Amino acid sequence: MPTLIPTPKIWMNGTLVDWDKAQVHVLTHTLHYGTGVFEGIRAYETADG
């Protein structure tokens, strides 16, 4: 089973942030509804479905 190996820095909000300093607010919409997974993906209704 793969394990998570932390890197010194991660990309967050357009900047490199120390791994242990990266935080997401507990009330963020993504945590509650999972919408961040679909960011940038669009769907259009077509004649084929």
Summary of the structure (lengths in Angstrom):
residues: 49
radius of gyration: 16.2
end to end distance: 37.6
largest distance: 48.4
contacts: 53
relative contact order: 0.11
helix: 24%
strand: 16%
